[in-house]
């Protein structure tokens, strides 16, 4: 009988200790290998201490999770932490009362929080004009170029060096096609890679007002002669079977992993998937550029997502959020995440630790994303922060698809992107006038 009561007492004690943990809900949009990474981060943090429990929940694509969070906030049951892609940054910044700045969360919890410890190109994007850091940089990425070395070898191409210019990409694609490759080149995230990053990489404006960073009255400028030339070139490559459009978002990445497509421009965060699942030799390189454009190549802009802290939670829960952010910021955790996923190391210390470990020498090309981002930036290349950006990205997809299927010329599509995109910008400006 005594034994039975002792067992009950032990169970009750265990139950109390479990209940004493403060739960922190984290909504995210990571799938496959990156989803495993997110779950492991939460698991490792939970195992490192006993006060807090991070509960990661996949809530669909970036668009879907953001929509779900808005609805949940209105209903009073939003998560503590929400992962938002860079496209949603201006919208989150304008959501007064819905978020708590990350700098404030860290300070209130008693943690030393120094924005200068973060890679400037990353921290600057998520910082308000008053210098306050609003969200926590998490899976920050940029656009890079991947090649299938086995396919290159079969086509008689140099496997030690990826094409560095767009004319070289077209020549490589022609040789790949001649060797029997049905999809020489494709691109994921076409608006991000072929318009947004393309603009910064060539030091030309994507939008006025420093690409929206200097004011809500920004307007799109992707109807320039350079943008038109590039989309025309891709359209011609498409007609010749050198560029094959494989869909929106990250859908085309599967065609590279399978070996179907030999070259792809996409996120640095694709690296973890390639490293784990590609059954061929692969290489990473900087984005191609046009060598006759003055100032090119410049630097690429940030992609990926950051973590926003939602308002209306208890002080103890915010302490849990801060403890988790502090854990994720440590150079050791950051470096391990960078090596595993290909996402940028968000702090300078993490980058230095990775470099010191010899990782970049062991895995050539893994430093490409970092080197593209830490160059000196200009007002045209510091980043893109526009309102209603999710809708603008959808417009980019719709109009570029009209080009790839031969229904519109490059000029017609780009003019339409500017016209339709500016309507979204005007609506956002009117809705957020202070």
C-alpha positions, 0 to 999 in steps of 0.5 A, a space after each residue: 500500500 505504501 508503495 502504491 501511495 509512493 508511486 502516486 506521489 511520484 507521478 503527482 510530482 512529475 505532473 507538477 514539474 511538467 505543468 510548471 514548464 511555460 509553453 511557448 507556441 511557435 508557428 513556422 513554415 519549414 518542411 522536409 529537411 528544414 522542418 527537421 532542423 526546426 524540430 531539432 532546435 526546439 528539442 535541443 533547447 527544451 533539453 537544455 533547461 527545465 523552465 520553458 517548452 518550445 512547441 513548434 507547429 507547421 502552419 502551411 506555406 509562408 502565406 498561409 501561416 501569416 494569414 492564419 496568425 492574423 486570424 488567430 490574433 484577432 481571435 485572441 489565440 495567436 502563437 507567441 512566435 510567428 515565422 514570417 518571410 521577408 516579403 511580409 516584413 513591411 506588413 508586420 511593421 505596420 501592424 501596430 499593436 500586434 507585435 512586440 519588438 524583439 529588442 524589447 522582449 530581450 531587454 525586458 527578460 534581462 538579456 544583453 541584446 546587441 544588434 551590432 552582433 548580427 550580420 549588418 545586411 541581416 539586422 538592418 533589414 529587420 530594423 525600424 528607422 528609429 534603430 529598434 530591431 523589430 524581429 529576430 533574424 532566423 532562416 536568413 537566406 539569399 539567392 545562389 546558383 546550383 549546378 549538377 557537376 555530373 551533367 556538366 561533365 557529360 556535356 563536356 563542360 568545366 565542372 570546377 567552375 559554374 557559369 558566372 555570367 548570363 551569356 555563359 549560362 546560355 552557352 552552358 545550357 545549349 551544350 547541356 541540351 545537345 548532350 541530351 539534357 531536357 531541362 538545362 536551366 530552371 529557376 525557383 522563386 522567379 520574382 525573387 531571383 530574376 527581378 528582385 535579387 537581379 536588380 540588387 546584383 546589378 545595382 539598379 533600382 527595383 523600386 523607388 525610395 531605396 526599394 521602399 526602405 525610405 518611405 511608403 510612397 515607393 513605386 516599382 521600376 522593373 520596366 527598365 531596359 536592363 530588366 526588359 533585356 533580361 526577361 527577353 533573354 530568358 524568354 528566348 532561352 525558354 523557346 529554345 528549350 534551354 530554360 524550362 519553367 517548373 512552377 512557382 515558389 520552391 516547386 522547381 527545386 525538386 527537378 534539380 534534386 531529381 537530376 532532371 534540371 542541371 542548373 537552378 537559381 534559388 535560395 541558399 537554404 536549399 543547400 540542406 536538401 541538396 546535401 542530403 538528397 542529391 545523388 550526383 556531384 553538385 556545386 554552388 556559385 554566385 548568381 550570374 550577371 551581365 558583365 557589361 552593366 556598370 557596378 555589377 555584380 554588387 550584392 544580393 538581398 536578404 530572403 528567408 524569414 525572421 521570427 516575430 513576437 506576437 503581442 498580448 502574452 504573459 511576462 513569463 511566456 515572453 521570458 521563454 521567448 527571450 531564452 529561446 532566442 538567446 539560445 538560437 543566437 549562440 555562435 555554436 548553435 548558429 554555426 551548426 544551423 548554417 552548416 546543416 541548412 545553408 541559411 546564413 549565419 546571422 551573427 559575425 561570431 557564428 560566421 567566424 566560428 564556421 570559417 575557423 572550423 574549416 567548413 568552407 574549405 571542406 565544402 567549397 561554395 558554402 560561403 557563397 551566400 555569405 560573401 554575396 551578402 557582406 559586400 558593401 551595399 548601396 541604396 539600390 541594393 540594401 534590401 526591398 521592403 514594400 507593402 502588400 508584397 505578397 500580392 506583388 509577388 503573385 503579380 510577378 508570377 502571373 505576368 512572367 508566366 505569360 512570357 514563358 508561355 508566349 502570350 506576352 512580350 517581356 515589355 508587356 509583362 514588365 509594364 503590367 507588373 509595374 502598373 498592377 504592383 503600384 496599385 497594391 503599393 498605393 493601397 498600402 500607402 493609403 491604409 497606413 498613413 499616420 
